[in-house]
Amino acid sequence: MVINTIAVAFGGFFGAITRYSISQWMKKRKPTSFPLATFIINLMGSFLLGFIYGTETGGLPLLLLGTGFMGAFTTFSTFKLENIQLIVNKKWNTQVIYLVFSYLLGISLAFLGVIIGKM
């Protein structure tokens, strides 16, 4: 039980740092009102988590990579907050595009990840 918790914590530590680093790097290079960093990170995470699931990895590797790393790398809460900010700022078109494409592409990429992972 303790080793499982350590695996999740270790993965989460590196997932959060990776997300933060990519987000900061993207914001410096491509400032935009569209939440591009979160969008790309969540799409990457959808594919990678689908891939991990597709490989039927279990046990400690799943806890480390799936629950820990990918759980901290992707960010549902930031996604929701950015949608609220777009609504508050009345950026309706951007909000709808962000919402629709995040879900459609996210689910599609997760499915593609599962298929590739099973190969």
Residue, then its C-alpha position, 0 to 999 in steps of 0.5 A: m500500500v505504501i509503495n503504491t502511494i509513493a508511486v502515485a506521488f512520484g508520478g504526480f510530482f513529475g507530471a505537475i512539473t512537466r505540465y507547468s514547464i510546458s505551459q510556461w514555455m508555450k505562454k512565452r512563445k505564443p501569447t494568445s487569448f485562447p488557452l493553447a497550453t492547457f488545450i495541447i497538454n490535455l490533448m497530449g494527456s488524453f492520447l498518452l493515457g489512452f495509450i497506457y490503458g491500451t497497453e494493459t499496463g497494470g500494477l505499479p507502472l499504471l499507478l506511476l504513469g496513469t494515476g500519478f503522472m497523467g493525473a497531474f499532467t492533465t488538468f480538468s480544473t484549469f480547463k473548467l476555470e479557463n472556460i469560465q474566464l472566457i465566458v466572463n470575458k464574453k469571448w463566446n466563440t473562443q469558449v465554444i471552440y475550446l470546449v467542443f474541440s477539447y472534448l471531441l479531440g480529447i476523446s478521439l485521441a484517447f481512443l486512438g491511444v488505446i488502439i495504438g497501445k493494443m498493437 
